[in-house]
Amino acid sequence: MDLIEGRLSALSRRTGPALPKGPMPAGAKMKGMQRTIRRR
């Protein structure tokens, strides 16, 4: 999980300004995690 989270944080850093600041809703975060896991 740490490895995937690291990649996600790197991606969010790249697209940082486009994303709204502040904590993401838990639902949105889990959707993103599932998407990255499926992609692998």
mmCIF entry with sequence, helices, sheets and N, C-alpha, C, O atoms, coordinates in Angstrom:
data_MODEL
# 
_entry.id   MODEL 
# 
_entity.id                         1 
_entity.type                       polymer 
_entity.pdbx_number_of_molecules   1 
# 
_entity_poly.entity_id                      1 
_entity_poly.type                           'polypeptide(L)' 
_entity_poly.nstd_linkage                   no 
_entity_poly.nstd_monomer                   no 
_entity_poly.pdbx_seq_one_letter_code       MDLIEGRLSALSRRTGPALPKGPMPAGAKMKGMQRTIRRR 
_entity_poly.pdbx_seq_one_letter_code_can   MDLIEGRLSALSRRTGPALPKGPMPAGAKMKGMQRTIRRR 
_entity_poly.pdbx_strand_id                 A 
# 
loop_
_entity_poly_seq.entity_id 
_entity_poly_seq.num 
_entity_poly_seq.mon_id 
_entity_poly_seq.hetero 
1 1  MET n 
1 2  ASP n 
1 3  LEU n 
1 4  ILE n 
1 5  GLU n 
1 6  GLY n 
1 7  ARG n 
1 8  LEU n 
1 9  SER n 
1 10 ALA n 
1 11 LEU n 
1 12 SER n 
1 13 ARG n 
1 14 ARG n 
1 15 THR n 
1 16 GLY n 
1 17 PRO n 
1 18 ALA n 
1 19 LEU n 
1 20 PRO n 
1 21 LYS n 
1 22 GLY n 
1 23 PRO n 
1 24 MET n 
1 25 PRO n 
1 26 ALA n 
1 27 GLY n 
1 28 ALA n 
1 29 LYS n 
1 30 MET n 
1 31 LYS n 
1 32 GLY n 
1 33 MET n 
1 34 GLN n 
1 35 ARG n 
1 36 THR n 
1 37 ILE n 
1 38 ARG n 
1 39 ARG n 
1 40 ARG n 
# 
_struct_asym.id          A 
_struct_asym.entity_id   1 
# 
loop_
_struct_conf.conf_type_id 
_struct_conf.id 
_struct_conf.pdbx_PDB_helix_id 
_struct_conf.beg_label_comp_id 
_struct_conf.beg_label_asym_id 
_struct_conf.beg_label_seq_id 
_struct_conf.pdbx_beg_PDB_ins_code 
_struct_conf.end_label_comp_id 
_struct_conf.end_label_asym_id 
_struct_conf.end_label_seq_id 
_struct_conf.pdbx_end_PDB_ins_code 
_struct_conf.beg_auth_comp_id 
_struct_conf.beg_auth_asym_id 
_struct_conf.beg_auth_seq_id 
_struct_conf.end_auth_comp_id 
_struct_conf.end_auth_asym_id 
_struct_conf.end_auth_seq_id 
_struct_conf.pdbx_PDB_helix_class 
_struct_conf.details 
_struct_conf.pdbx_PDB_helix_length 
HELX_P HELX_P1 AA1 ASP A 2  ? ARG A 14 ? ASP A 2  ARG A 14 1 ? 13 
HELX_P HELX_P2 AA2 GLY A 16 ? ALA A 18 ? GLY A 16 ALA A 18 5 ? 3  
HELX_P HELX_P3 AA3 ALA A 26 ? ARG A 39 ? ALA A 26 ARG A 39 1 ? 14 
# 
_struct_conf_type.id          HELX_P 
_struct_conf_type.criteria    ? 
_struct_conf_type.reference   ? 
# 
loop_
_atom_site.group_PDB 
_atom_site.id 
_atom_site.type_symbol 
_atom_site.label_atom_id 
_atom_site.label_alt_id 
_atom_site.label_comp_id 
_atom_site.label_asym_id 
_atom_site.label_entity_id 
_atom_site.label_seq_id 
_atom_site.pdbx_PDB_ins_code 
_atom_site.Cartn_x 
_atom_site.Cartn_y 
_atom_site.Cartn_z 
_atom_site.occupancy 
_atom_site.B_iso_or_equiv 
_atom_site.pdbx_formal_charge 
_atom_site.auth_seq_id 
_atom_site.auth_comp_id 
_atom_site.auth_asym_id 
_atom_site.auth_atom_id 
_atom_site.pdbx_PDB_model_num 
ATOM 1   N N  . MET A 1 1  ? 0.833   -1.212 0.000   1.00 0.00 ? 1  MET A N  1 
ATOM 2   C CA . MET A 1 1  ? 0.000   0.000  0.000   1.00 0.00 ? 1  MET A CA 1 
ATOM 3   C C  . MET A 1 1  ? 0.865   1.258  0.000   1.00 0.00 ? 1  MET A C  1 
ATOM 4   O O  . MET A 1 1  ? 0.541   2.236  -0.674  1.00 0.00 ? 1  MET A O  1 
ATOM 5   N N  . ASP A 1 2  ? 1.958   1.234  0.750   1.00 0.00 ? 2  ASP A N  1 
ATOM 6   C CA . ASP A 1 2  ? 2.821   2.421  0.818   1.00 0.00 ? 2  ASP A CA 1 
ATOM 7   C C  . ASP A 1 2  ? 3.331   2.803  -0.565  1.00 0.00 ? 2  ASP A C  1 
ATOM 8   O O  . ASP A 1 2  ? 3.384   3.981  -0.918  1.00 0.00 ? 2  ASP A O  1 
ATOM 9   N N  . LEU A 1 3  ? 3.706   1.787  -1.345  1.00 0.00 ? 3  LEU A N  1 
ATOM 10  C CA . LEU A 1 3  ? 4.245   2.045  -2.681  1.00 0.00 ? 3  LEU A CA 1 
ATOM 11  C C  . LEU A 1 3  ? 3.197   2.745  -3.544  1.00 0.00 ? 3  LEU A C  1 
ATOM 12  O O  . LEU A 1 3  ? 3.500   3.720  -4.232  1.00 0.00 ? 3  LEU A O  1 
ATOM 13  N N  . ILE A 1 4  ? 1.972   2.243  -3.501  1.00 0.00 ? 4  ILE A N  1 
ATOM 14  C CA . ILE A 1 4  ? 0.902   2.837  -4.314  1.00 0.00 ? 4  ILE A CA 1 
ATOM 15  C C  . ILE A 1 4  ? 0.626   4.260  -3.844  1.00 0.00 ? 4  ILE A C  1 
ATOM 16  O O  . ILE A 1 4  ? 0.464   5.167  -4.659  1.00 0.00 ? 4  ILE A O  1 
ATOM 17  N N  . GLU A 1 5  ? 0.574   4.455  -2.518  1.00 0.00 ? 5  GLU A N  1 
ATOM 18  C CA . GLU A 1 5  ? 0.315   5.796  -1.991  1.00 0.00 ? 5  GLU A CA 1 
ATOM 19  C C  . GLU A 1 5  ? 1.415   6.759  -2.412  1.00 0.00 ? 5  GLU A C  1 
ATOM 20  O O  . GLU A 1 5  ? 1.142   7.921  -2.712  1.00 0.00 ? 5  GLU A O  1 
ATOM 21  N N  . GLY A 1 6  ? 2.648   6.286  -2.436  1.00 0.00 ? 6  GLY A N  1 
ATOM 22  C CA . GLY A 1 6  ? 3.761   7.122  -2.872  1.00 0.00 ? 6  GLY A CA 1 
ATOM 23  C C  . GLY A 1 6  ? 3.570   7.569  -4.306  1.00 0.00 ? 6  GLY A C  1 
ATOM 24  O O  . GLY A 1 6  ? 3.802   8.730  -4.643  1.00 0.00 ? 6  GLY A O  1 
ATOM 25  N N  . ARG A 1 7  ? 3.141   6.632  -5.156  1.00 0.00 ? 7  ARG A N  1 
ATOM 26  C CA . ARG A 1 7  ? 2.913   6.987  -6.563  1.00 0.00 ? 7  ARG A CA 1 
ATOM 27  C C  . ARG A 1 7  ? 1.780   7.986  -6.686  1.00 0.00 ? 7  ARG A C  1 
ATOM 28  O O  . ARG A 1 7  ? 1.847   8.926  -7.478  1.00 0.00 ? 7  ARG A O  1 
ATOM 29  N N  . LEU A 1 8  ? 0.735   7.774  -5.891  1.00 0.00 ? 8  LEU A N  1 
ATOM 30  C CA . LEU A 1 8  ? -0.409  8.695  -5.944  1.00 0.00 ? 8  LEU A CA 1 
ATOM 31  C C  . LEU A 1 8  ? 0.024   10.095 -5.527  1.00 0.00 ? 8  LEU A C  1 
ATOM 32  O O  . LEU A 1 8  ? -0.357  11.082 -6.156  1.00 0.00 ? 8  LEU A O  1 
ATOM 33  N N  . SER A 1 9  ? 0.818   10.179 -4.465  1.00 0.00 ? 9  SER A N  1 
ATOM 34  C CA . SER A 1 9  ? 1.254   11.496 -3.997  1.00 0.00 ? 9  SER A CA 1 
ATOM 35  C C  . SER A 1 9  ? 2.131   12.160 -5.047  1.00 0.00 ? 9  SER A C  1 
ATOM 36  O O  . SER A 1 9  ? 2.069   13.376 -5.234  1.00 0.00 ? 9  SER A O  1 
ATOM 37  N N  . ALA A 1 10 ? 2.952   11.365 -5.735  1.00 0.00 ? 10 ALA A N  1 
ATOM 38  C CA . ALA A 1 10 ? 3.789   11.919 -6.799  1.00 0.00 ? 10 ALA A CA 1 
ATOM 39  C C  . ALA A 1 10 ? 2.913   12.450 -7.931  1.00 0.00 ? 10 ALA A C  1 
ATOM 40  O O  . ALA A 1 10 ? 3.168   13.528 -8.468  1.00 0.00 ? 10 ALA A O  1 
ATOM 41  N N  . LEU A 1 11 ? 1.889   11.695 -8.288  1.00 0.00 ? 11 LEU A N  1 
ATOM 42  C CA . LEU A 1 11 ? 0.974   12.142 -9.348  1.00 0.00 ? 11 LEU A CA 1 
ATOM 43  C C  . LEU A 1 11 ? 0.261   13.419 -8.922  1.00 0.00 ? 11 LEU A C  1 
ATOM 44  O O  . LEU A 1 11 ? 0.142   14.361 -9.706  1.00 0.00 ? 11 LEU A O  1 
ATOM 45  N N  . SER A 1 12 ? -0.217  13.450 -7.672  1.00 0.00 ? 12 SER A N  1 
ATOM 46  C CA . SER A 1 12 ? -0.949  14.629 -7.204  1.00 0.00 ? 12 SER A CA 1 
ATOM 47  C C  . SER A 1 12 ? -0.021  15.839 -7.162  1.00 0.00 ? 12 SER A C  1 
ATOM 48  O O  . SER A 1 12 ? -0.463  16.971 -7.360  1.00 0.00 ? 12 SER A O  1 
ATOM 49  N N  . ARG A 1 13 ? 1.260   15.601 -6.904  1.00 0.00 ? 13 ARG A N  1 
ATOM 50  C CA . ARG A 1 13 ? 2.215   16.714 -6.916  1.00 0.00 ? 13 ARG A CA 1 
ATOM 51  C C  . ARG A 1 13 ? 2.333   17.268 -8.340  1.00 0.00 ? 13 ARG A C  1 
ATOM 52  O O  . ARG A 1 13 ? 2.390   18.481 -8.542  1.00 0.00 ? 13 ARG A O  1 
ATOM 53  N N  . ARG A 1 14 ? 2.367   16.373 -9.309  1.00 0.00 ? 14 ARG A N  1 
ATOM 54  C CA . ARG A 1 14 ? 2.506   16.794 -10.699 1.00 0.00 ? 14 ARG A CA 1 
ATOM 55  C C  . ARG A 1 14 ? 1.311   17.642 -11.143 1.00 0.00 ? 14 ARG A C  1 
ATOM 56  O O  . ARG A 1 14 ? 1.468   18.676 -11.793 1.00 0.00 ? 14 ARG A O  1 
ATOM 57  N N  . THR A 1 15 ? 0.110   17.176 -10.773 1.00 0.00 ? 15 THR A N  1 
ATOM 58  C CA . THR A 1 15 ? -1.112  17.865 -11.199 1.00 0.00 ? 15 THR A CA 1 
ATOM 59  C C  . THR A 1 15 ? -1.637  18.784 -10.097 1.00 0.00 ? 15 THR A C  1 
ATOM 60  O O  . THR A 1 15 ? -2.781  19.236 -10.146 1.00 0.00 ? 15 THR A O  1 
ATOM 61  N N  . GLY A 1 16 ? -0.789  19.054 -9.103  1.00 0.00 ? 16 GLY A N  1 
ATOM 62  C CA . GLY A 1 16 ? -1.186  19.783 -7.902  1.00 0.00 ? 16 GLY A CA 1 
ATOM 63  C C  . GLY A 1 16 ? -2.132  20.959 -8.106  1.00 0.00 ? 16 GLY A C  1 
ATOM 64  O O  . GLY A 1 16 ? -3.247  20.938 -7.586  1.00 0.00 ? 16 GLY A O  1 
ATOM 65  N N  . PRO A 1 17 ? -1.716  21.992 -8.853  1.00 0.00 ? 17 PRO A N  1 
ATOM 66  C CA . PRO A 1 17 ? -2.531  23.210 -8.961  1.00 0.00 ? 17 PRO A CA 1 
ATOM 67  C C  . PRO A 1 17 ? -3.937  22.947 -9.485  1.00 0.00 ? 17 PRO A C  1 
ATOM 68  O O  . PRO A 1 17 ? -4.862  23.679 -9.134  1.00 0.00 ? 17 PRO A O  1 
ATOM 69  N N  . ALA A 1 18 ? -4.123  21.924 -10.315 1.00 0.00 ? 18 ALA A N  1 
ATOM 70  C CA . ALA A 1 18 ? -5.435  21.647 -10.891 1.00 0.00 ? 18 ALA A CA 1 
ATOM 71  C C  . ALA A 1 18 ? -6.395  21.089 -9.842  1.00 0.00 ? 18 ALA A C  1 
ATOM 72  O O  . ALA A 1 18 ? -7.608  21.274 -9.942  1.00 0.00 ? 18 ALA A O  1 
ATOM 73  N N  . LEU A 1 19 ? -5.840  20.398 -8.826  1.00 0.00 ? 19 LEU A N  1 
ATOM 74  C CA . LEU A 1 19 ? -6.704  19.773 -7.831  1.00 0.00 ? 19 LEU A CA 1 
ATOM 75  C C  . LEU A 1 19 ? -7.098  20.786 -6.766  1.00 0.00 ? 19 LEU A C  1 
ATOM 76  O O  . LEU A 1 19 ? -6.299  21.654 -6.412  1.00 0.00 ? 19 LEU A O  1 
ATOM 77  N N  . PRO A 1 20 ? -8.329  20.685 -6.248  1.00 0.00 ? 20 PRO A N  1 
ATOM 78  C CA . PRO A 1 20 ? -8.736  21.561 -5.146  1.00 0.00 ? 20 PRO A CA 1 
ATOM 79  C C  . PRO A 1 20 ? -7.925  21.240 -3.899  1.00 0.00 ? 20 PRO A C  1 
ATOM 80  O O  . PRO A 1 20 ? -7.652  20.075 -3.610  1.00 0.00 ? 20 PRO A O  1 
ATOM 81  N N  . LYS A 1 21 ? -7.543  22.277 -3.164  1.00 0.00 ? 21 LYS A N  1 
ATOM 82  C CA . LYS A 1 21 ? -6.752  22.051 -1.955  1.00 0.00 ? 21 LYS A CA 1 
ATOM 83  C C  . LYS A 1 21 ? -7.646  21.558 -0.824  1.00 0.00 ? 21 LYS A C  1 
ATOM 84  O O  . LYS A 1 21 ? -8.866  21.718 -0.858  1.00 0.00 ? 21 LYS A O  1 
ATOM 85  N N  . GLY A 1 22 ? -7.011  20.956 0.175   1.00 0.00 ? 22 GLY A N  1 
ATOM 86  C CA . GLY A 1 22 ? -7.768  20.443 1.307   1.00 0.00 ? 22 GLY A CA 1 
ATOM 87  C C  . GLY A 1 22 ? -7.887  18.927 1.222   1.00 0.00 ? 22 GLY A C  1 
ATOM 88  O O  . GLY A 1 22 ? -7.534  18.330 0.206   1.00 0.00 ? 22 GLY A O  1 
ATOM 89  N N  . PRO A 1 23 ? -8.380  18.310 2.280   1.00 0.00 ? 23 PRO A N  1 
ATOM 90  C CA . PRO A 1 23 ? -8.493  16.847 2.313   1.00 0.00 ? 23 PRO A CA 1 
ATOM 91  C C  . PRO A 1 23 ? -9.537  16.354 1.322   1.00 0.00 ? 23 PRO A C  1 
ATOM 92  O O  . PRO A 1 23 ? -10.602 16.952 1.173   1.00 0.00 ? 23 PRO A O  1 
ATOM 93  N N  . MET A 1 24 ? -9.213  15.244 0.642   1.00 0.00 ? 24 MET A N  1 
ATOM 94  C CA . MET A 1 24 ? -10.176 14.650 -0.282  1.00 0.00 ? 24 MET A CA 1 
ATOM 95  C C  . MET A 1 24 ? -11.224 13.879 0.505   1.00 0.00 ? 24 MET A C  1 
ATOM 96  O O  . MET A 1 24 ? -10.930 13.362 1.582   1.00 0.00 ? 24 MET A O  1 
ATOM 97  N N  . PRO A 1 25 ? -12.448 13.794 -0.022  1.00 0.00 ? 25 PRO A N  1 
ATOM 98  C CA . PRO A 1 25 ? -13.446 12.918 0.611   1.00 0.00 ? 25 PRO A CA 1 
ATOM 99  C C  . PRO A 1 25 ? -12.956 11.478 0.589   1.00 0.00 ? 25 PRO A C  1 
ATOM 100 O O  . PRO A 1 25 ? -12.301 11.061 -0.365  1.00 0.00 ? 25 PRO A O  1 
ATOM 101 N N  . ALA A 1 26 ? -13.266 10.715 1.628   1.00 0.00 ? 26 ALA A N  1 
ATOM 102 C CA . ALA A 1 26 ? -12.774 9.341  1.720   1.00 0.00 ? 26 ALA A CA 1 
ATOM 103 C C  . ALA A 1 26 ? -13.213 8.526  0.508   1.00 0.00 ? 26 ALA A C  1 
ATOM 104 O O  . ALA A 1 26 ? -12.440 7.721  -0.012  1.00 0.00 ? 26 ALA A O  1 
ATOM 105 N N  . GLY A 1 27 ? -14.439 8.727  0.060   1.00 0.00 ? 27 GLY A N  1 
ATOM 106 C CA . GLY A 1 27 ? -14.958 7.966  -1.082  1.00 0.00 ? 27 GLY A CA 1 
ATOM 107 C C  . GLY A 1 27 ? -14.125 8.194  -2.323  1.00 0.00 ? 27 GLY A C  1 
ATOM 108 O O  . GLY A 1 27 ? -13.791 7.248  -3.037  1.00 0.00 ? 27 GLY A O  1 
ATOM 109 N N  . ALA A 1 28 ? -13.786 9.453  -2.585  1.00 0.00 ? 28 ALA A N  1 
ATOM 110 C CA . ALA A 1 28 ? -13.008 9.783  -3.782  1.00 0.00 ? 28 ALA A CA 1 
ATOM 111 C C  . ALA A 1 28 ? -11.629 9.137  -3.691  1.00 0.00 ? 28 ALA A C  1 
ATOM 112 O O  . ALA A 1 28 ? -11.115 8.609  -4.677  1.00 0.00 ? 28 ALA A O  1 
ATOM 113 N N  . LYS A 1 29 ? -11.031 9.184  -2.490  1.00 0.00 ? 29 LYS A N  1 
ATOM 114 C CA . LYS A 1 29 ? -9.694  8.618  -2.327  1.00 0.00 ? 29 LYS A CA 1 
ATOM 115 C C  . LYS A 1 29 ? -9.724  7.118  -2.606  1.00 0.00 ? 29 LYS A C  1 
ATOM 116 O O  . LYS A 1 29 ? -8.857  6.600  -3.309  1.00 0.00 ? 29 LYS A O  1 
ATOM 117 N N  . MET A 1 30 ? -10.719 6.419  -2.057  1.00 0.00 ? 30 MET A N  1 
ATOM 118 C CA . MET A 1 30 ? -10.791 4.975  -2.259  1.00 0.00 ? 30 MET A CA 1 
ATOM 119 C C  . MET A 1 30 ? -11.007 4.639  -3.729  1.00 0.00 ? 30 MET A C  1 
ATOM 120 O O  . MET A 1 30 ? -10.443 3.669  -4.235  1.00 0.00 ? 30 MET A O  1 
ATOM 121 N N  . LYS A 1 31 ? -11.822 5.439  -4.415  1.00 0.00 ? 31 LYS A N  1 
ATOM 122 C CA . LYS A 1 31 ? -12.026 5.206  -5.847  1.00 0.00 ? 31 LYS A CA 1 
ATOM 123 C C  . LYS A 1 31 ? -10.694 5.306  -6.575  1.00 0.00 ? 31 LYS A C  1 
ATOM 124 O O  . LYS A 1 31 ? -10.385 4.473  -7.427  1.00 0.00 ? 31 LYS A O  1 
ATOM 125 N N  . GLY A 1 32 ? -9.906  6.321  -6.243  1.00 0.00 ? 32 GLY A N  1 
ATOM 126 C CA . GLY A 1 32 ? -8.607  6.496  -6.880  1.00 0.00 ? 32 GLY A CA 1 
ATOM 127 C C  . GLY A 1 32 ? -7.687  5.317  -6.594  1.00 0.00 ? 32 GLY A C  1 
ATOM 128 O O  . GLY A 1 32 ? -6.972  4.854  -7.483  1.00 0.00 ? 32 GLY A O  1 
ATOM 129 N N  . MET A 1 33 ? -7.702  4.833  -5.361  1.00 0.00 ? 33 MET A N  1 
ATOM 130 C CA . MET A 1 33 ? -6.847  3.703  -5.002  1.00 0.00 ? 33 MET A CA 1 
ATOM 131 C C  . MET A 1 33 ? -7.231  2.473  -5.815  1.00 0.00 ? 33 MET A C  1 
ATOM 132 O O  . MET A 1 33 ? -6.365  1.786  -6.356  1.00 0.00 ? 33 MET A O  1 
ATOM 133 N N  . GLN A 1 34 ? -8.538  2.196  -5.901  1.00 0.00 ? 34 GLN A N  1 
ATOM 134 C CA . GLN A 1 34 ? -8.984  1.027  -6.652  1.00 0.00 ? 34 GLN A CA 1 
ATOM 135 C C  . GLN A 1 34 ? -8.578  1.150  -8.111  1.00 0.00 ? 34 GLN A C  1 
ATOM 136 O O  . GLN A 1 34 ? -8.181  0.167  -8.736  1.00 0.00 ? 34 GLN A O  1 
ATOM 137 N N  . ARG A 1 35 ? -8.678  2.360  -8.652  1.00 0.00 ? 35 ARG A N  1 
ATOM 138 C CA . ARG A 1 35 ? -8.327  2.579  -10.052 1.00 0.00 ? 35 ARG A CA 1 
ATOM 139 C C  . ARG A 1 35 ? -6.848  2.250  -10.286 1.00 0.00 ? 35 ARG A C  1 
ATOM 140 O O  . ARG A 1 35 ? -6.506  1.567  -11.251 1.00 0.00 ? 35 ARG A O  1 
ATOM 141 N N  . THR A 1 36 ? -5.976  2.739  -9.401  1.00 0.00 ? 36 THR A N  1 
ATOM 142 C CA . THR A 1 36 ? -4.544  2.494  -9.584  1.00 0.00 ? 36 THR A CA 1 
ATOM 143 C C  . THR A 1 36 ? -4.244  1.008  -9.446  1.00 0.00 ? 36 THR A C  1 
ATOM 144 O O  . THR A 1 36 ? -3.408  0.474  -10.176 1.00 0.00 ? 36 THR A O  1 
ATOM 145 N N  . ILE A 1 37 ? -4.918  0.335  -8.516  1.00 0.00 ? 37 ILE A N  1 
ATOM 146 C CA . ILE A 1 37 ? -4.672  -1.097 -8.319  1.00 0.00 ? 37 ILE A CA 1 
ATOM 147 C C  . ILE A 1 37 ? -5.108  -1.861 -9.566  1.00 0.00 ? 37 ILE A C  1 
ATOM 148 O O  . ILE A 1 37 ? -4.417  -2.780 -10.004 1.00 0.00 ? 37 ILE A O  1 
ATOM 149 N N  . ARG A 1 38 ? -6.249  -1.487 -10.139 1.00 0.00 ? 38 ARG A N  1 
ATOM 150 C CA . ARG A 1 38 ? -6.727  -2.166 -11.343 1.00 0.00 ? 38 ARG A CA 1 
ATOM 151 C C  . ARG A 1 38 ? -5.773  -1.928 -12.501 1.00 0.00 ? 38 ARG A C  1 
ATOM 152 O O  . ARG A 1 38 ? -5.539  -2.817 -13.320 1.00 0.00 ? 38 ARG A O  1 
ATOM 153 N N  . ARG A 1 39 ? -5.224  -0.719 -12.563 1.00 0.00 ? 39 ARG A N  1 
ATOM 154 C CA . ARG A 1 39 ? -4.341  -0.360 -13.671 1.00 0.00 ? 39 ARG A CA 1 
ATOM 155 C C  . ARG A 1 39 ? -3.116  -1.270 -13.682 1.00 0.00 ? 39 ARG A C  1 
ATOM 156 O O  . ARG A 1 39 ? -2.644  -1.665 -14.748 1.00 0.00 ? 39 ARG A O  1 
ATOM 157 N N  . ARG A 1 40 ? -2.598  -1.604 -12.490 1.00 0.00 ? 40 ARG A N  1 
ATOM 158 C CA . ARG A 1 40 ? -1.438  -2.485 -12.408 1.00 0.00 ? 40 ARG A CA 1 
ATOM 159 C C  . ARG A 1 40 ? -1.868  -3.868 -12.849 1.00 0.00 ? 40 ARG A C  1 
ATOM 160 O O  . ARG A 1 40 ? -1.054  -4.792 -12.865 1.00 0.00 ? 40 ARG A O  1 
# 
